[in-house]
């Protein structure tokens, strides 16, 4: 079981809002996540969040151009729209008013 200090480490500040992201994963990975959750008393989403936080730096080093990586390391994360022309699955819908 996780204590409250461990859970607090991954909670966003009140001003920030968590985003929901849907991903398809191999059934074997899903079973392993479920086992971690059931054994520890945590939730699969907690472990996914830990995996993402622990691995995103390595992915950035491989996939981002040097200038963008430097921005990210300086704490200046540009918005995703700055790097692509077409909308994607995670864009917010635009409504005519």
C-alpha positions in Angstrom: 0.0 0.0 0.0 1.2 3.5 -0.7 1.4 6.2 2.0 -0.1 9.6 1.4 3.4 11.2 0.8 4.0 8.8 -2.2 0.6 9.5 -3.7 1.1 13.3 -3.3 4.2 13.1 -5.5 2.2 12.4 -8.6 -0.8 14.7 -8.0 -0.9 17.9 -10.0 -1.2 21.3 -8.4 -4.8 22.5 -8.1 -4.4 24.9 -11.0 -3.3 22.0 -13.3 -5.8 19.5 -14.7 -4.8 15.9 -15.5 -5.5 14.9 -19.1 -6.9 11.6 -20.1 -5.0 9.7 -22.8 -6.2 6.5 -24.3 -3.5 4.0 -25.4 -3.7 0.5 -26.7 -1.3 -1.9 -24.9 -0.4 -5.5 -25.3 -2.6 -7.8 -23.1 0.5 -9.1 -21.4 1.5 -5.6 -20.3 -2.0 -4.9 -19.1 -2.0 -8.1 -17.0 1.4 -7.1 -15.5 0.0 -3.6 -14.6 -3.1 -5.2 -13.1 -0.9 -7.5 -11.0 1.1 -4.6 -9.7 -2.1 -2.8 -8.8 -3.7 -5.7 -7.1 -0.6 -6.7 -5.2 0.2 -3.2 -4.0 -3.2 -1.8 -3.4 -2.6 0.9 -6.0 -4.2 1.6 -9.3 -3.0 0.8 -12.8 -3.1 4.5 -13.7 -0.6 5.2 -10.9 1.9 2.8 -12.4 1.4 4.1 -15.9 2.0 7.7 -14.6 5.2 6.5 -12.9 6.3 4.8 -16.2 5.7 7.9 -18.2 7.4 10.2 -15.7 10.3 7.9 -15.5 10.8 7.3 -19.2 9.8 10.5 -21.0 13.3 12.1 -20.7 14.9 9.1 -22.5 12.3 9.4 -25.3 12.8 13.1 -25.6 16.6 12.6 -26.0 16.0 10.2 -28.8 13.1 11.8 -30.7 13.3 15.6 -30.2 15.6 17.8 -32.2 18.4 19.4 -30.2 16.8 22.9 -30.1 13.4 21.6 -28.8 15.2 19.3 -26.3 17.1 22.4 -25.0 13.7 24.2 -24.6 12.2 21.3 -22.7 15.3 21.0 -20.4 15.0 24.7 -19.7 11.4 24.2 -18.6 9.9 25.8 -21.7 7.7 23.1 -23.1 6.2 24.4 -26.4 2.7 23.5 -27.2 2.2 20.5 -29.5 0.5 22.6 -32.2 3.8 24.5 -32.8 5.3 21.3 -34.3 2.6 19.9 -36.6 0.3 21.2 -39.2 -2.6 18.8 -38.9 -4.8 18.2 -35.9 -4.5 14.9 -34.0 -6.6 12.8 -31.7 -5.7 14.7 -28.6 -6.5 18.2 -29.9 -9.3 20.1 -28.1 -12.4 20.5 -30.4 -13.0 24.0 -31.7 -16.6 25.1 -31.5 -18.1 27.9 -33.5 -19.8 30.5 -31.3 
